[in-house]
Amino acid sequence: MLFSCQKYNLHLPCSSVILQNPTTSTVVKCQNPNVPNEQQHAILRKHNSKSTSFLLHHISHKDGVENPKPSELQDPMPHEEKVKVLELSLVRKRTPQFPGSIYAQSPSDTDVGSSLPPLRTLFQSSANNHDKEDEEMLMRALEIRRKVTEEVFKEALRKGKFGITYTTNVVNRIPAFIDHIMIEAANLKRLPQYSSSTFNLRAKTVIDDSQVVPLIRWLKHHAISYPRIAKLIVMSRGKLESIRSFVEWLKSVHVKGEFLGVVMLNAGDNILQCSHEELDEIVRYLESNGVRRDWMGYVISRCPQLLSYTLEEVKIRVQFYLDMGLNEKDFGTMVFDFPKVLGYYSLEEMNLKVNYLKEFGLQRKDVGKLLAFRPQLMACSIDEQWKPLVKYLYYYGITRDGMRRMLTIKPMVFCIDLQMTIVPKVKFLQDIGVRNDAIGNMLVKFPTLLTYSLHKKIRPVVIFLMTKAGVSEKDIGKVIALGPELLGCHIVHKLEVNVKYFLSLGIRLKQLGEMIADFPMLLRYNIDVLRPKYSYLRKTMVRPLEDIIEFPSYSLDGRIIPRHKVLVENQINVKLRYMLASSNEEFNKMVKSIIKKRQRFESAVMNEDTTQHHSVVTRDITTRDANNSN
């Protein structure tokens, strides 16, 4: 029998057959003297490093040949073969096997250690250098080891009753923590009790000791989504107990539900390393300045960045608003209404916005009151929102004083989008006939108009006035310009009720439209207040229906009845606008003037009557005397 090895020409009493692959295969051909030559056939076997080493060792002892060095026992292997062997060495899952397999396919096999060549033989290079190839193999080994760690972690999650999809999603989002497990598992090999254990066992030990699976279950119970759970695990840098501790602290200040994850992720990278004593000091300081304890969870949930500041930085920010005249009550409600006003913006940005608002003619304390009422102003951009809005308003003739009035009455106007919200509404007003010079006056008079929805509020009111209230297309622009407050009235509860009441009085629809065009505020009056006035107008004063539009805004008992009595007592009849529109002093002067004119008129009439009577008597006497003389 003859054995041939590719690296050494070793011969035994056998004839050799050369194979096509000279690098990895060994040919064995046995000749049996009892069998004819034509019936003998070649038996092909592929040797691994163990069988090759045994063969060479046997031959060297038998023939006195020097035993080769161990590094020379392994033949050069192709790159693909090395990768395959490496994967089989590090793989965790059991792969399908078949009879006659050369290598054991799973680490659970008893002969896996002897079947596969030692890993160190994969990285042996010739003296010429395969450093680059060795580096690639090392990176490949690291990648495979990472995949093995992921599989171990997935198995731990599945044992924790997590679904396959949830497990995969979590593991795919924590590569840094997987590397942490891999490194810690490698470090365990230095300990005597783990020196001979497998990597899988060491990785499982690290996972169990970290309590990461119960932590994930606990965080999921608190309504934290798996992407946030993964980010928190990575943020902890291996100190997972800090996550549970910080969650308990957040619950103590009334942070609830899904906001737990939001706060932890947005409060800064080092928030898990902050001591609870520092955080408690910040909470106590805010409480002392008007932020109630039961508001604290809401404030922190909407502005987690507040926890990233030190106590001194928080004091500086609080003092910034207190210096503008805010008291504790105003400051507390401001922070509750818009928590970002305290911790989201830089001090430089806050100062710039306050100074810009002062350019409208406001004092610093006025700005403080403005921010207390509408803290969302701090969220607006000067260059992107305020400056374009100021230019737009100036184009329609609104002066700085007008803008200050708009800012004071409705500061929300300076928070809404110019192109998406304001421009379409102004364009609609132009389309219905409002002149450009009247638009500026409208906005200054009623800036709340710009905060109404065009399609849900403004347009439906205009359609109602034209179709149900009798306002013509020619007059609708005039009505809106004179009474923009009508756009804020509820159609069903206000406008429709008033229109029905006026129509019930016998006013025709067209006539009502003309009345509204002359006095748009007619539709805004309260019917319960208007009804007794109308009754007094018709039954006591005996006035026409058209006069109703001249006095609904005046008090019945305070002005209408007392002045009407004065006119009746003095037998004076004037139009309602002269009777009601003047002040008490002007009304008294008017009454006295009318009385004097009447007295002069009456005296003049009496004098004329006396003169006429005297002339008649004289004429009669003269006539009688003439008759007597005849």
C-alpha angles and dihedrals in degrees: 000000000000127000119195125196122195097227098039127036099233119170132192126173094290134094116250131228119203114231127212094240107059096178107058109014133082125201123218120186119173126197119206112197089209092060125069116251094242091059094052117098138184119264111207121207131175114218127210126206093273096054092042091051092049092049094050092046091052093049094046092054092046100047100026093248115154114258110249120239116266091243088061095051094078114073119221109276129208117251092249091053091050092051091050093050090046093052091048089051095052103029117117104192119078110248126208114275132200134197112281096025110165096210129040106250102211138043087232091068115104095227097044092110094054098035098059122059116250112275091235090065090062091064099045110118133188118257089260090069137254092184092138092050091047090051091052090050091050092051089047090051090050091050092050091047089052090052090050089052090050090053091050090050092048090051090052090052092048090052086053089062096256119146124249094248094046091047093050093047093051096046093048090057100051107060091142092056091047088056089049091055091046093052094045090049090052090050091054089067088073090065115089094231091056100037094103099031124108124256091246092058092048092049091050089050091053091049093049093047093050092055088217095146095056088044092055090049090050094048091048089052087058091059095255112149121235095250089057092044090054092050091049092052090052092046092053091066090215096314096109095164089071090066094058091044093052092047090054090052092050090052089053090061093047100260105154144192122337091357088078090074093041092054095047093049097045101038093083138280093272098046092107089057094053118106119242091233091065092049092048090054091055091050093049092049092052090048090054089056099053105279104126121226094240089053093054096085092052092048094049092044092055096040111028090163087077089077092056092068127084121241091258092053091050091051091053091052094048092048089052090068097036089058088061091064101266116148124212094268094050092044093050095049091045092054091046093050094049114008093183089069088078107040113012103069130058120250091243092056092047092052092049092054094047091050091049092053090051089060089073088068098269123139120230091257090050089054089051091054089046092053091045089056097039111015090168086084087082089064093059123099118234096210098037101038117012102042095048090047092051091051091048094051091046089055089062093051100262110149128209090265090052091051090049089054091049091048092049097045099039113009089172087078088073091054101054126089115267101208098036100041116015103038096054091051094050090047089053091051090052091050093056092052107269109146121234093243090053094049092068092051090048093053093047092047096045112013090165086078090078092060095056122099112256096213099034101039119010101041095045091052092051091049090049093051092051098043106030105023099046098242110152125228088248093056101038093088090050092049093051092044093051096039112025087158088077088074089066095054122104110247099215101034099039120010098039092047093052094046092052091049094053092046089051089059090064098262112145119235094245091047090050090052090054091048090052091048090055095041113016093177088070089091093053098061122108111254093213089058094040097052099069090044091054091048091053091046095053103034104032107024094031093217128162122257093251090066091065091083092061102061114026092106095057125088115258097211097031101048118356101055098039094049093044090055091052091052093047093049091052094040092239126150119192137156117276095246090060091044098049111019097065128079122255092261093049091046092053091048090050092051093048091047092052091048092051092049090050092048091051090048092049093047090049091051092049092050090050091050091050092050092048091049092050092050091049092051092048091049091050093050092049091050092049093049091051091052093050093052091055 
